[in-house]
Amino acid sequence: MLKELDIKWLPNGNRMIFNIKFVDKSGKVRFFPLAVCRGLRYNMSIARQRGIQPCKENGDLLDHVYPVGIDNILQYNGMEVIL
């Protein structure tokens, strides 16, 4: 799952779009039916976080980038994440 999250662009030039369910830093469970992985302003591998941003079907970005701890991801592309 983490290797797929690190893929931001597909070979054909389109964004890698997926769905994800996670627990945000306030404790809310959030589900994005369409999202992309974006960069954060700090080293993600040390902080064990990824930047997730909701998007439209055509890849247009919505809202803002959510910092998501990799331990707080519950589902990725409809599959349960087990650590």
mmCIF file of the N, C-alpha and C atoms, coordinates in Angstrom:
data_MODEL
# 
_entry.id   MODEL 
# 
loop_
_atom_site.group_PDB 
_atom_site.id 
_atom_site.type_symbol 
_atom_site.label_atom_id 
_atom_site.label_alt_id 
_atom_site.label_comp_id 
_atom_site.label_asym_id 
_atom_site.label_entity_id 
_atom_site.label_seq_id 
_atom_site.pdbx_PDB_ins_code 
_atom_site.Cartn_x 
_atom_site.Cartn_y 
_atom_site.Cartn_z 
_atom_site.occupancy 
_atom_site.B_iso_or_equiv 
_atom_site.pdbx_formal_charge 
_atom_site.auth_seq_id 
_atom_site.auth_comp_id 
_atom_site.auth_asym_id 
_atom_site.auth_atom_id 
_atom_site.pdbx_PDB_model_num 
ATOM 1   N N  . MET A 1 1  ? 0.820   -1.171 0.000   1.00 0.00 ? 1  MET A N  1 
ATOM 2   C CA . MET A 1 1  ? 0.000   0.000  0.000   1.00 0.00 ? 1  MET A CA 1 
ATOM 3   C C  . MET A 1 1  ? 0.879   1.255  0.000   1.00 0.00 ? 1  MET A C  1 
ATOM 4   N N  . LEU A 1 2  ? 1.930   1.281  0.795   1.00 0.00 ? 2  LEU A N  1 
ATOM 5   C CA . LEU A 1 2  ? 2.794   2.451  0.861   1.00 0.00 ? 2  LEU A CA 1 
ATOM 6   C C  . LEU A 1 2  ? 3.521   2.688  -0.460  1.00 0.00 ? 2  LEU A C  1 
ATOM 7   N N  . LYS A 1 3  ? 3.904   1.608  -1.151  1.00 0.00 ? 3  LYS A N  1 
ATOM 8   C CA . LYS A 1 3  ? 4.551   1.773  -2.452  1.00 0.00 ? 3  LYS A CA 1 
ATOM 9   C C  . LYS A 1 3  ? 3.585   2.401  -3.450  1.00 0.00 ? 3  LYS A C  1 
ATOM 10  N N  . GLU A 1 4  ? 2.323   1.996  -3.409  1.00 0.00 ? 4  GLU A N  1 
ATOM 11  C CA . GLU A 1 4  ? 1.333   2.587  -4.307  1.00 0.00 ? 4  GLU A CA 1 
ATOM 12  C C  . GLU A 1 4  ? 1.039   4.031  -3.945  1.00 0.00 ? 4  GLU A C  1 
ATOM 13  N N  . LEU A 1 5  ? 1.059   4.375  -2.647  1.00 0.00 ? 5  LEU A N  1 
ATOM 14  C CA . LEU A 1 5  ? 0.843   5.766  -2.245  1.00 0.00 ? 5  LEU A CA 1 
ATOM 15  C C  . LEU A 1 5  ? 1.973   6.672  -2.736  1.00 0.00 ? 5  LEU A C  1 
ATOM 16  N N  . ASP A 1 6  ? 3.165   6.139  -2.873  1.00 0.00 ? 6  ASP A N  1 
ATOM 17  C CA . ASP A 1 6  ? 4.290   6.944  -3.329  1.00 0.00 ? 6  ASP A CA 1 
ATOM 18  C C  . ASP A 1 6  ? 4.258   7.217  -4.831  1.00 0.00 ? 6  ASP A C  1 
ATOM 19  N N  . ILE A 1 7  ? 3.401   6.497  -5.582  1.00 0.00 ? 7  ILE A N  1 
ATOM 20  C CA . ILE A 1 7  ? 3.246   6.746  -7.016  1.00 0.00 ? 7  ILE A CA 1 
ATOM 21  C C  . ILE A 1 7  ? 2.278   7.908  -7.182  1.00 0.00 ? 7  ILE A C  1 
ATOM 22  N N  . LYS A 1 8  ? 2.770   9.018  -7.691  1.00 0.00 ? 8  LYS A N  1 
ATOM 23  C CA . LYS A 1 8  ? 1.916   10.198 -7.842  1.00 0.00 ? 8  LYS A CA 1 
ATOM 24  C C  . LYS A 1 8  ? 1.377   10.332 -9.262  1.00 0.00 ? 8  LYS A C  1 
ATOM 25  N N  . TRP A 1 9  ? 2.128   9.887  -10.264 1.00 0.00 ? 9  TRP A N  1 
ATOM 26  C CA . TRP A 1 9  ? 1.730   9.998  -11.666 1.00 0.00 ? 9  TRP A CA 1 
ATOM 27  C C  . TRP A 1 9  ? 1.867   8.634  -12.334 1.00 0.00 ? 9  TRP A C  1 
ATOM 28  N N  . LEU A 1 10 ? 0.916   8.298  -13.187 1.00 0.00 ? 10 LEU A N  1 
ATOM 29  C CA . LEU A 1 10 ? 0.969   7.071  -13.975 1.00 0.00 ? 10 LEU A CA 1 
ATOM 30  C C  . LEU A 1 10 ? 1.799   7.317  -15.232 1.00 0.00 ? 10 LEU A C  1 
ATOM 31  N N  . PRO A 1 11 ? 2.285   6.263  -15.894 1.00 0.00 ? 11 PRO A N  1 
ATOM 32  C CA . PRO A 1 11 ? 3.087   6.448  -17.105 1.00 0.00 ? 11 PRO A CA 1 
ATOM 33  C C  . PRO A 1 11 ? 2.360   7.212  -18.226 1.00 0.00 ? 11 PRO A C  1 
ATOM 34  N N  . ASN A 1 12 ? 1.020   7.147  -18.256 1.00 0.00 ? 12 ASN A N  1 
ATOM 35  C CA . ASN A 1 12 ? 0.276   7.853  -19.304 1.00 0.00 ? 12 ASN A CA 1 
ATOM 36  C C  . ASN A 1 12 ? 0.079   9.340  -18.992 1.00 0.00 ? 12 ASN A C  1 
ATOM 37  N N  . GLY A 1 13 ? 0.604   9.823  -17.851 1.00 0.00 ? 13 GLY A N  1 
ATOM 38  C CA . GLY A 1 13 ? 0.518   11.232 -17.509 1.00 0.00 ? 13 GLY A CA 1 
ATOM 39  C C  . GLY A 1 13 ? -0.637  11.608 -16.607 1.00 0.00 ? 13 GLY A C  1 
ATOM 40  N N  . ASN A 1 14 ? -1.492  10.643 -16.260 1.00 0.00 ? 14 ASN A N  1 
ATOM 41  C CA . ASN A 1 14 ? -2.608  10.903 -15.352 1.00 0.00 ? 14 ASN A CA 1 
ATOM 42  C C  . ASN A 1 14 ? -2.182  10.703 -13.907 1.00 0.00 ? 14 ASN A C  1 
ATOM 43  N N  . ARG A 1 15 ? -2.917  11.324 -13.000 1.00 0.00 ? 15 ARG A N  1 
ATOM 44  C CA . ARG A 1 15 ? -2.644  11.151 -11.571 1.00 0.00 ? 15 ARG A CA 1 
ATOM 45  C C  . ARG A 1 15 ? -3.079  9.759  -11.117 1.00 0.00 ? 15 ARG A C  1 
ATOM 46  N N  . MET A 1 16 ? -2.391  9.237  -10.123 1.00 0.00 ? 16 MET A N  1 
ATOM 47  C CA . MET A 1 16 ? -2.778  7.971  -9.486  1.00 0.00 ? 16 MET A CA 1 
ATOM 48  C C  . MET A 1 16 ? -3.925  8.283  -8.531  1.00 0.00 ? 16 MET A C  1 
ATOM 49  N N  . ILE A 1 17 ? -5.156  7.873  -8.870  1.00 0.00 ? 17 ILE A N  1 
ATOM 50  C CA . ILE A 1 17 ? -6.343  8.164  -8.069  1.00 0.00 ? 17 ILE A CA 1 
ATOM 51  C C  . ILE A 1 17 ? -6.764  6.899  -7.342  1.00 0.00 ? 17 ILE A C  1 
ATOM 52  N N  . PHE A 1 18 ? -7.133  7.031  -6.080  1.00 0.00 ? 18 PHE A N  1 
ATOM 53  C CA . PHE A 1 18 ? -7.526  5.897  -5.246  1.00 0.00 ? 18 PHE A CA 1 
ATOM 54  C C  . PHE A 1 18 ? -8.592  6.357  -4.262  1.00 0.00 ? 18 PHE A C  1 
ATOM 55  N N  . ASN A 1 19 ? -9.169  5.404  -3.524  1.00 0.00 ? 19 ASN A N  1 
ATOM 56  C CA . ASN A 1 19 ? -10.048 5.779  -2.410  1.00 0.00 ? 19 ASN A CA 1 
ATOM 57  C C  . ASN A 1 19 ? -9.392  5.352  -1.115  1.00 0.00 ? 19 ASN A C  1 
ATOM 58  N N  . ILE A 1 20 ? -9.697  6.091  -0.044  1.00 0.00 ? 20 ILE A N  1 
ATOM 59  C CA . ILE A 1 20 ? -9.005  5.855  1.220   1.00 0.00 ? 20 ILE A CA 1 
ATOM 60  C C  . ILE A 1 20 ? -9.895  6.228  2.389   1.00 0.00 ? 20 ILE A C  1 
ATOM 61  N N  . LYS A 1 21 ? -9.779  5.468  3.458   1.00 0.00 ? 21 LYS A N  1 
ATOM 62  C CA . LYS A 1 21 ? -10.452 5.770  4.725   1.00 0.00 ? 21 LYS A CA 1 
ATOM 63  C C  . LYS A 1 21 ? -9.378  5.832  5.795   1.00 0.00 ? 21 LYS A C  1 
ATOM 64  N N  . PHE A 1 22 ? -9.390  6.902  6.588   1.00 0.00 ? 22 PHE A N  1 
ATOM 65  C CA . PHE A 1 22 ? -8.355  7.093  7.590   1.00 0.00 ? 22 PHE A CA 1 
ATOM 66  C C  . PHE A 1 22 ? -8.912  7.866  8.780   1.00 0.00 ? 22 PHE A C  1 
ATOM 67  N N  . VAL A 1 23 ? -8.149  7.878  9.863   1.00 0.00 ? 23 VAL A N  1 
ATOM 68  C CA . VAL A 1 23 ? -8.484  8.651  11.057  1.00 0.00 ? 23 VAL A CA 1 
ATOM 69  C C  . VAL A 1 23 ? -7.601  9.891  11.033  1.00 0.00 ? 23 VAL A C  1 
ATOM 70  N N  . ASP A 1 24 ? -8.226  11.083 11.040  1.00 0.00 ? 24 ASP A N  1 
ATOM 71  C CA . ASP A 1 24 ? -7.427  12.306 10.998  1.00 0.00 ? 24 ASP A CA 1 
ATOM 72  C C  . ASP A 1 24 ? -6.912  12.649 12.397  1.00 0.00 ? 24 ASP A C  1 
ATOM 73  N N  . LYS A 1 25 ? -6.148  13.740 12.499  1.00 0.00 ? 25 LYS A N  1 
ATOM 74  C CA . LYS A 1 25 ? -5.507  14.069 13.771  1.00 0.00 ? 25 LYS A CA 1 
ATOM 75  C C  . LYS A 1 25 ? -6.489  14.484 14.853  1.00 0.00 ? 25 LYS A C  1 
ATOM 76  N N  . SER A 1 26 ? -7.738  14.853 14.490  1.00 0.00 ? 26 SER A N  1 
ATOM 77  C CA . SER A 1 26 ? -8.746  15.191 15.499  1.00 0.00 ? 26 SER A CA 1 
ATOM 78  C C  . SER A 1 26 ? -9.540  13.963 15.941  1.00 0.00 ? 26 SER A C  1 
ATOM 79  N N  . GLY A 1 27 ? -9.277  12.806 15.339  1.00 0.00 ? 27 GLY A N  1 
ATOM 80  C CA . GLY A 1 27 ? -9.947  11.576 15.735  1.00 0.00 ? 27 GLY A CA 1 
ATOM 81  C C  . GLY A 1 27 ? -11.155 11.212 14.878  1.00 0.00 ? 27 GLY A C  1 
ATOM 82  N N  . LYS A 1 28 ? -11.481 12.014 13.851  1.00 0.00 ? 28 LYS A N  1 
ATOM 83  C CA . LYS A 1 28 ? -12.596 11.714 12.954  1.00 0.00 ? 28 LYS A CA 1 
ATOM 84  C C  . LYS A 1 28 ? -12.171 10.690 11.912  1.00 0.00 ? 28 LYS A C  1 
ATOM 85  N N  . VAL A 1 29 ? -13.093 9.772  11.617  1.00 0.00 ? 29 VAL A N  1 
ATOM 86  C CA . VAL A 1 29 ? -12.851 8.839  10.521  1.00 0.00 ? 29 VAL A CA 1 
ATOM 87  C C  . VAL A 1 29 ? -13.311 9.526  9.237   1.00 0.00 ? 29 VAL A C  1 
ATOM 88  N N  . ARG A 1 30 ? -12.415 9.637  8.285   1.00 0.00 ? 30 ARG A N  1 
ATOM 89  C CA . ARG A 1 30 ? -12.724 10.301 7.017   1.00 0.00 ? 30 ARG A CA 1 
ATOM 90  C C  . ARG A 1 30 ? -12.596 9.291  5.881   1.00 0.00 ? 30 ARG A C  1 
ATOM 91  N N  . PHE A 1 31 ? -13.485 9.440  4.900   1.00 0.00 ? 31 PHE A N  1 
ATOM 92  C CA . PHE A 1 31 ? -13.446 8.596  3.710   1.00 0.00 ? 31 PHE A CA 1 
ATOM 93  C C  . PHE A 1 31 ? -13.448 9.499  2.487   1.00 0.00 ? 31 PHE A C  1 
ATOM 94  N N  . PHE A 1 32 ? -12.454 9.330  1.630   1.00 0.00 ? 32 PHE A N  1 
ATOM 95  C CA . PHE A 1 32 ? -12.385 10.053 0.369   1.00 0.00 ? 32 PHE A CA 1 
ATOM 96  C C  . PHE A 1 32 ? -12.583 9.035  -0.751  1.00 0.00 ? 32 PHE A C  1 
ATOM 97  N N  . PRO A 1 33 ? -13.708 9.109  -1.482  1.00 0.00 ? 33 PRO A N  1 
ATOM 98  C CA . PRO A 1 33 ? -13.921 8.150  -2.570  1.00 0.00 ? 33 PRO A CA 1 
ATOM 99  C C  . PRO A 1 33 ? -12.935 8.341  -3.720  1.00 0.00 ? 33 PRO A C  1 
ATOM 100 N N  . LEU A 1 34 ? -12.434 9.558  -3.886  1.00 0.00 ? 34 LEU A N  1 
ATOM 101 C CA . LEU A 1 34 ? -11.409 9.837  -4.889  1.00 0.00 ? 34 LEU A CA 1 
ATOM 102 C C  . LEU A 1 34 ? -10.365 10.747 -4.257  1.00 0.00 ? 34 LEU A C  1 
ATOM 103 N N  . ALA A 1 35 ? -9.117  10.324 -4.288  1.00 0.00 ? 35 ALA A N  1 
ATOM 104 C CA . ALA A 1 35 ? -8.047  11.105 -3.665  1.00 0.00 ? 35 ALA A CA 1 
ATOM 105 C C  . ALA A 1 35 ? -6.734  10.853 -4.397  1.00 0.00 ? 35 ALA A C  1 
ATOM 106 N N  . VAL A 1 36 ? -5.791  11.763 -4.177  1.00 0.00 ? 36 VAL A N  1 
ATOM 107 C CA . VAL A 1 36 ? -4.442  11.621 -4.723  1.00 0.00 ? 36 VAL A CA 1 
ATOM 108 C C  . VAL A 1 36 ? -3.445  11.850 -3.591  1.00 0.00 ? 36 VAL A C  1 
ATOM 109 N N  . CYS A 1 37 ? -2.251  11.326 -3.764  1.00 0.00 ? 37 CYS A N  1 
ATOM 110 C CA . CYS A 1 37 ? -1.193  11.532 -2.781  1.00 0.00 ? 37 CYS A CA 1 
ATOM 111 C C  . CYS A 1 37 ? -0.402  12.770 -3.182  1.00 0.00 ? 37 CYS A C  1 
ATOM 112 N N  . ARG A 1 38 ? -0.176  13.653 -2.236  1.00 0.00 ? 38 ARG A N  1 
ATOM 113 C CA . ARG A 1 38 ? 0.564   14.897 -2.482  1.00 0.00 ? 38 ARG A CA 1 
ATOM 114 C C  . ARG A 1 38 ? 1.710   14.991 -1.488  1.00 0.00 ? 38 ARG A C  1 
ATOM 115 N N  . GLY A 1 39 ? 2.640   15.854 -1.760  1.00 0.00 ? 39 GLY A N  1 
ATOM 116 C CA . GLY A 1 39 ? 3.774   16.050 -0.874  1.00 0.00 ? 39 GLY A CA 1 
ATOM 117 C C  . GLY A 1 39 ? 3.414   16.906 0.332   1.00 0.00 ? 39 GLY A C  1 
ATOM 118 N N  . LEU A 1 40 ? 4.194   16.770 1.378   1.00 0.00 ? 40 LEU A N  1 
ATOM 119 C CA . LEU A 1 40 ? 4.056   17.606 2.572   1.00 0.00 ? 40 LEU A CA 1 
ATOM 120 C C  . LEU A 1 40 ? 5.297   18.474 2.700   1.00 0.00 ? 40 LEU A C  1 
ATOM 121 N N  . ARG A 1 41 ? 5.267   19.415 3.606   1.00 0.00 ? 41 ARG A N  1 
ATOM 122 C CA . ARG A 1 41 ? 6.364   20.371 3.741   1.00 0.00 ? 41 ARG A CA 1 
ATOM 123 C C  . ARG A 1 41 ? 7.528   19.847 4.571   1.00 0.00 ? 41 ARG A C  1 
ATOM 124 N N  . TYR A 1 42 ? 7.487   18.610 4.987   1.00 0.00 ? 42 TYR A N  1 
ATOM 125 C CA . TYR A 1 42 ? 8.550   18.036 5.798   1.00 0.00 ? 42 TYR A CA 1 
ATOM 126 C C  . TYR A 1 42 ? 8.821   16.618 5.321   1.00 0.00 ? 42 TYR A C  1 
ATOM 127 N N  . ASN A 1 43 ? 9.853   15.996 5.850   1.00 0.00 ? 43 ASN A N  1 
ATOM 128 C CA . ASN A 1 43 ? 10.244  14.664 5.431   1.00 0.00 ? 43 ASN A CA 1 
ATOM 129 C C  . ASN A 1 43 ? 9.199   13.646 5.867   1.00 0.00 ? 43 ASN A C  1 
ATOM 130 N N  . MET A 1 44 ? 8.491   13.078 4.892   1.00 0.00 ? 44 MET A N  1 
ATOM 131 C CA . MET A 1 44 ? 7.382   12.179 5.201   1.00 0.00 ? 44 MET A CA 1 
ATOM 132 C C  . MET A 1 44 ? 7.849   10.846 5.766   1.00 0.00 ? 44 MET A C  1 
ATOM 133 N N  . SER A 1 45 ? 9.005   10.351 5.335   1.00 0.00 ? 45 SER A N  1 
ATOM 134 C CA . SER A 1 45 ? 9.431   9.037  5.806   1.00 0.00 ? 45 SER A CA 1 
ATOM 135 C C  . SER A 1 45 ? 9.828   9.074  7.277   1.00 0.00 ? 45 SER A C  1 
ATOM 136 N N  . ILE A 1 46 ? 10.408  10.175 7.738   1.00 0.00 ? 46 ILE A N  1 
ATOM 137 C CA . ILE A 1 46 ? 10.764  10.294 9.157   1.00 0.00 ? 46 ILE A CA 1 
ATOM 138 C C  . ILE A 1 46 ? 9.506   10.461 10.005  1.00 0.00 ? 46 ILE A C  1 
ATOM 139 N N  . ALA A 1 47 ? 8.557   11.268 9.535   1.00 0.00 ? 47 ALA A N  1 
ATOM 140 C CA . ALA A 1 47 ? 7.323   11.528 10.290  1.00 0.00 ? 47 ALA A CA 1 
ATOM 141 C C  . ALA A 1 47 ? 6.291   10.421 10.113  1.00 0.00 ? 47 ALA A C  1 
ATOM 142 N N  . ARG A 1 48 ? 6.528   9.456  9.219   1.00 0.00 ? 48 ARG A N  1 
ATOM 143 C CA . ARG A 1 48 ? 5.597   8.357  8.927   1.00 0.00 ? 48 ARG A CA 1 
ATOM 144 C C  . ARG A 1 48 ? 4.229   8.896  8.534   1.00 0.00 ? 48 ARG A C  1 
ATOM 145 N N  . GLN A 1 49 ? 4.213   9.880  7.650   1.00 0.00 ? 49 GLN A N  1 
ATOM 146 C CA . GLN A 1 49 ? 2.975   10.476 7.177   1.00 0.00 ? 49 GLN A CA 1 
ATOM 147 C C  . GLN A 1 49 ? 2.984   10.599 5.661   1.00 0.00 ? 49 GLN A C  1 
ATOM 148 N N  . ARG A 1 50 ? 1.781   10.696 5.106   1.00 0.00 ? 50 ARG A N  1 
ATOM 149 C CA . ARG A 1 50 ? 1.594   10.967 3.685   1.00 0.00 ? 50 ARG A CA 1 
ATOM 150 C C  . ARG A 1 50 ? 0.577   12.087 3.561   1.00 0.00 ? 50 ARG A C  1 
ATOM 151 N N  . GLY A 1 51 ? 0.682   12.853 2.507   1.00 0.00 ? 51 GLY A N  1 
ATOM 152 C CA . GLY A 1 51 ? -0.273  13.918 2.234   1.00 0.00 ? 51 GLY A CA 1 
ATOM 153 C C  . GLY A 1 51 ? -1.352  13.409 1.299   1.00 0.00 ? 51 GLY A C  1 
ATOM 154 N N  . ILE A 1 52 ? -2.615  13.471 1.723   1.00 0.00 ? 52 ILE A N  1 
ATOM 155 C CA . ILE A 1 52 ? -3.743  12.983 0.935   1.00 0.00 ? 52 ILE A CA 1 
ATOM 156 C C  . ILE A 1 52 ? -4.656  14.155 0.624   1.00 0.00 ? 52 ILE A C  1 
ATOM 157 N N  . GLN A 1 53 ? -5.041  14.288 -0.655  1.00 0.00 ? 53 GLN A N  1 
ATOM 158 C CA . GLN A 1 53 ? -5.928  15.380 -1.054  1.00 0.00 ? 53 GLN A CA 1 
ATOM 159 C C  . GLN A 1 53 ? -7.084  14.810 -1.870  1.00 0.00 ? 53 GLN A C  1 
ATOM 160 N N  . PRO A 1 54 ? -8.336  15.163 -1.498  1.00 0.00 ? 54 PRO A N  1 
ATOM 161 C CA . PRO A 1 54 ? -9.481  14.702 -2.293  1.00 0.00 ? 54 PRO A CA 1 
ATOM 162 C C  . PRO A 1 54 ? -9.465  15.344 -3.677  1.00 0.00 ? 54 PRO A C  1 
ATOM 163 N N  . CYS A 1 55 ? -10.069 14.654 -4.648  1.00 0.00 ? 55 CYS A N  1 
ATOM 164 C CA . CYS A 1 55 ? -10.092 15.167 -6.013  1.00 0.00 ? 55 CYS A CA 1 
ATOM 165 C C  . CYS A 1 55 ? -11.382 14.751 -6.708  1.00 0.00 ? 55 CYS A C  1 
ATOM 166 N N  . LYS A 1 56 ? -11.588 15.273 -7.905  1.00 0.00 ? 56 LYS A N  1 
ATOM 167 C CA . LYS A 1 56 ? -12.725 14.897 -8.747  1.00 0.00 ? 56 LYS A CA 1 
ATOM 168 C C  . LYS A 1 56 ? -12.322 13.725 -9.634  1.00 0.00 ? 56 LYS A C  1 
ATOM 169 N N  . GLU A 1 57 ? -13.299 13.196 -10.386 1.00 0.00 ? 57 GLU A N  1 
ATOM 170 C CA . GLU A 1 57 ? -13.018 12.054 -11.252 1.00 0.00 ? 57 GLU A CA 1 
ATOM 171 C C  . GLU A 1 57 ? -11.958 12.344 -12.298 1.00 0.00 ? 57 GLU A C  1 
ATOM 172 N N  . ASN A 1 58 ? -11.905 13.583 -12.775 1.00 0.00 ? 58 ASN A N  1 
ATOM 173 C CA . ASN A 1 58 ? -10.939 13.921 -13.820 1.00 0.00 ? 58 ASN A CA 1 
ATOM 174 C C  . ASN A 1 58 ? -9.576  14.316 -13.254 1.00 0.00 ? 58 ASN A C  1 
ATOM 175 N N  . GLY A 1 59 ? -9.405  14.292 -11.931 1.00 0.00 ? 59 GLY A N  1 
ATOM 176 C CA . GLY A 1 59 ? -8.123  14.607 -11.304 1.00 0.00 ? 59 GLY A CA 1 
ATOM 177 C C  . GLY A 1 59 ? -8.002  16.023 -10.786 1.00 0.00 ? 59 GLY A C  1 
ATOM 178 N N  . ASP A 1 60 ? -9.044  16.859 -10.971 1.00 0.00 ? 60 ASP A N  1 
ATOM 179 C CA . ASP A 1 60 ? -9.007  18.222 -10.424 1.00 0.00 ? 60 ASP A CA 1 
ATOM 180 C C  . ASP A 1 60 ? -9.031  18.149 -8.901  1.00 0.00 ? 60 ASP A C  1 
ATOM 181 N N  . LEU A 1 61 ? -8.167  18.906 -8.261  1.00 0.00 ? 61 LEU A N  1 
ATOM 182 C CA . LEU A 1 61 ? -7.998  18.836 -6.811  1.00 0.00 ? 61 LEU A CA 1 
ATOM 183 C C  . LEU A 1 61 ? -9.077  19.623 -6.080  1.00 0.00 ? 61 LEU A C  1 
ATOM 184 N N  . LEU A 1 62 ? -9.484  19.121 -4.932  1.00 0.00 ? 62 LEU A N  1 
ATOM 185 C CA . LEU A 1 62 ? -10.465 19.758 -4.060  1.00 0.00 ? 62 LEU A CA 1 
ATOM 186 C C  . LEU A 1 62 ? -9.839  19.985 -2.691  1.00 0.00 ? 62 LEU A C  1 
ATOM 187 N N  . ASP A 1 63 ? -10.408 20.874 -1.911  1.00 0.00 ? 63 ASP A N  1 
ATOM 188 C CA . ASP A 1 63 ? -10.074 21.045 -0.497  1.00 0.00 ? 63 ASP A CA 1 
ATOM 189 C C  . ASP A 1 63 ? -8.566  21.268 -0.302  1.00 0.00 ? 63 ASP A C  1 
ATOM 190 N N  . HIS A 1 64 ? -8.007  20.744 0.771   1.00 0.00 ? 64 HIS A N  1 
ATOM 191 C CA . HIS A 1 64 ? -6.594  20.932 1.086   1.00 0.00 ? 64 HIS A CA 1 
ATOM 192 C C  . HIS A 1 64 ? -5.938  19.584 1.316   1.00 0.00 ? 64 HIS A C  1 
ATOM 193 N N  . VAL A 1 65 ? -4.634  19.591 1.483   1.00 0.00 ? 65 VAL A N  1 
ATOM 194 C CA . VAL A 1 65 ? -3.884  18.356 1.730   1.00 0.00 ? 65 VAL A CA 1 
ATOM 195 C C  . VAL A 1 65 ? -4.021  17.986 3.199   1.00 0.00 ? 65 VAL A C  1 
ATOM 196 N N  . TYR A 1 66 ? -4.424  16.750 3.465   1.00 0.00 ? 66 TYR A N  1 
ATOM 197 C CA . TYR A 1 66 ? -4.551  16.236 4.833   1.00 0.00 ? 66 TYR A CA 1 
ATOM 198 C C  . TYR A 1 66 ? -3.310  15.421 5.167   1.00 0.00 ? 66 TYR A C  1 
ATOM 199 N N  . PRO A 1 67 ? -2.576  15.759 6.238   1.00 0.00 ? 67 PRO A N  1 
ATOM 200 C CA . PRO A 1 67 ? -1.474  14.897 6.659   1.00 0.00 ? 67 PRO A CA 1 
ATOM 201 C C  . PRO A 1 67 ? -2.046  13.658 7.350   1.00 0.00 ? 67 PRO A C  1 
ATOM 202 N N  . VAL A 1 68 ? -1.683  12.484 6.848   1.00 0.00 ? 68 VAL A N  1 
ATOM 203 C CA . VAL A 1 68 ? -2.248  11.234 7.354   1.00 0.00 ? 68 VAL A CA 1 
ATOM 204 C C  . VAL A 1 68 ? -1.106  10.351 7.833   1.00 0.00 ? 68 VAL A C  1 
ATOM 205 N N  . GLY A 1 69 ? -1.153  9.957  9.098   1.00 0.00 ? 69 GLY A N  1 
ATOM 206 C CA . GLY A 1 69 ? -0.180  9.010  9.628   1.00 0.00 ? 69 GLY A CA 1 
ATOM 207 C C  . GLY A 1 69 ? -0.425  7.638  9.023   1.00 0.00 ? 69 GLY A C  1 
ATOM 208 N N  . ILE A 1 70 ? 0.622   6.954  8.614   1.00 0.00 ? 70 ILE A N  1 
ATOM 209 C CA . ILE A 1 70 ? 0.430   5.661  7.952   1.00 0.00 ? 70 ILE A CA 1 
ATOM 210 C C  . ILE A 1 70 ? -0.183  4.625  8.890   1.00 0.00 ? 70 ILE A C  1 
ATOM 211 N N  . ASP A 1 71 ? -0.065  4.831  10.190  1.00 0.00 ? 71 ASP A N  1 
ATOM 212 C CA . ASP A 1 71 ? -0.686  3.912  11.146  1.00 0.00 ? 71 ASP A CA 1 
ATOM 213 C C  . ASP A 1 71 ? -2.181  4.163  11.281  1.00 0.00 ? 71 ASP A C  1 
ATOM 214 N N  . ASN A 1 72 ? -2.672  5.295  10.771  1.00 0.00 ? 72 ASN A N  1 
ATOM 215 C CA . ASN A 1 72 ? -4.084  5.658  10.898  1.00 0.00 ? 72 ASN A CA 1 
ATOM 216 C C  . ASN A 1 72 ? -4.897  5.352  9.646   1.00 0.00 ? 72 ASN A C  1 
ATOM 217 N N  . ILE A 1 73 ? -4.318  4.706  8.662   1.00 0.00 ? 73 ILE A N  1 
ATOM 218 C CA . ILE A 1 73 ? -5.046  4.349  7.444   1.00 0.00 ? 73 ILE A CA 1 
ATOM 219 C C  . ILE A 1 73 ? -5.817  3.063  7.714   1.00 0.00 ? 73 ILE A C  1 
ATOM 220 N N  . LEU A 1 74 ? -7.133  3.112  7.483   1.00 0.00 ? 74 LEU A N  1 
ATOM 221 C CA . LEU A 1 74 ? -7.995  1.964  7.748   1.00 0.00 ? 74 LEU A CA 1 
ATOM 222 C C  . LEU A 1 74 ? -8.269  1.147  6.489   1.00 0.00 ? 74 LEU A C  1 
ATOM 223 N N  . GLN A 1 75 ? -8.513  1.834  5.357   1.00 0.00 ? 75 GLN A N  1 
ATOM 224 C CA . GLN A 1 75 ? -8.791  1.159  4.092   1.00 0.00 ? 75 GLN A CA 1 
ATOM 225 C C  . GLN A 1 75 ? -8.071  1.865  2.962   1.00 0.00 ? 75 GLN A C  1 
ATOM 226 N N  . TYR A 1 76 ? -7.666  1.084  1.976   1.00 0.00 ? 76 TYR A N  1 
ATOM 227 C CA . TYR A 1 76 ? -7.054  1.641  0.766   1.00 0.00 ? 76 TYR A CA 1 
ATOM 228 C C  . TYR A 1 76 ? -7.626  0.875  -0.415  1.00 0.00 ? 76 TYR A C  1 
ATOM 229 N N  . ASN A 1 77 ? -8.270  1.581  -1.329  1.00 0.00 ? 77 ASN A N  1 
ATOM 230 C CA . ASN A 1 77 ? -8.933  0.976  -2.496  1.00 0.00 ? 77 ASN A CA 1 
ATOM 231 C C  . ASN A 1 77 ? -9.875  -0.162 -2.097  1.00 0.00 ? 77 ASN A C  1 
ATOM 232 N N  . GLY A 1 78 ? -10.643 0.065  -1.048  1.00 0.00 ? 78 GLY A N  1 
ATOM 233 C CA . GLY A 1 78 ? -11.648 -0.906 -0.620  1.00 0.00 ? 78 GLY A CA 1 
ATOM 234 C C  . GLY A 1 78 ? -11.107 -2.076 0.170   1.00 0.00 ? 78 GLY A C  1 
ATOM 235 N N  . MET A 1 79 ? -9.805  -2.154 0.377   1.00 0.00 ? 79 MET A N  1 
ATOM 236 C CA . MET A 1 79 ? -9.227  -3.261 1.126   1.00 0.00 ? 79 MET A CA 1 
ATOM 237 C C  . MET A 1 79 ? -8.784  -2.773 2.501   1.00 0.00 ? 79 MET A C  1 
ATOM 238 N N  . GLU A 1 80 ? -9.040  -3.577 3.521   1.00 0.00 ? 80 GLU A N  1 
ATOM 239 C CA . GLU A 1 80 ? -8.640  -3.230 4.878   1.00 0.00 ? 80 GLU A CA 1 
ATOM 240 C C  . GLU A 1 80 ? -7.119  -3.276 5.003   1.00 0.00 ? 80 GLU A C  1 
ATOM 241 N N  . VAL A 1 81 ? -6.564  -2.285 5.680   1.00 0.00 ? 81 VAL A N  1 
ATOM 242 C CA . VAL A 1 81 ? -5.112  -2.207 5.883   1.00 0.00 ? 81 VAL A CA 1 
ATOM 243 C C  . VAL A 1 81 ? -4.774  -2.810 7.232   1.00 0.00 ? 81 VAL A C  1 
ATOM 244 N N  . ILE A 1 82 ? -3.881  -3.784 7.227   1.00 0.00 ? 82 ILE A N  1 
ATOM 245 C CA . ILE A 1 82 ? -3.450  -4.454 8.450   1.00 0.00 ? 82 ILE A CA 1 
ATOM 246 C C  . ILE A 1 82 ? -1.979  -4.163 8.646   1.00 0.00 ? 82 ILE A C  1 
ATOM 247 N N  . LEU A 1 83 ? -1.632  -3.668 9.819   1.00 0.00 ? 83 LEU A N  1 
ATOM 248 C CA . LEU A 1 83 ? -0.229  -3.356 10.104  1.00 0.00 ? 83 LEU A CA 1 
ATOM 249 C C  . LEU A 1 83 ? 0.463   -4.494 10.798  1.00 0.00 ? 83 LEU A C  1 
# 
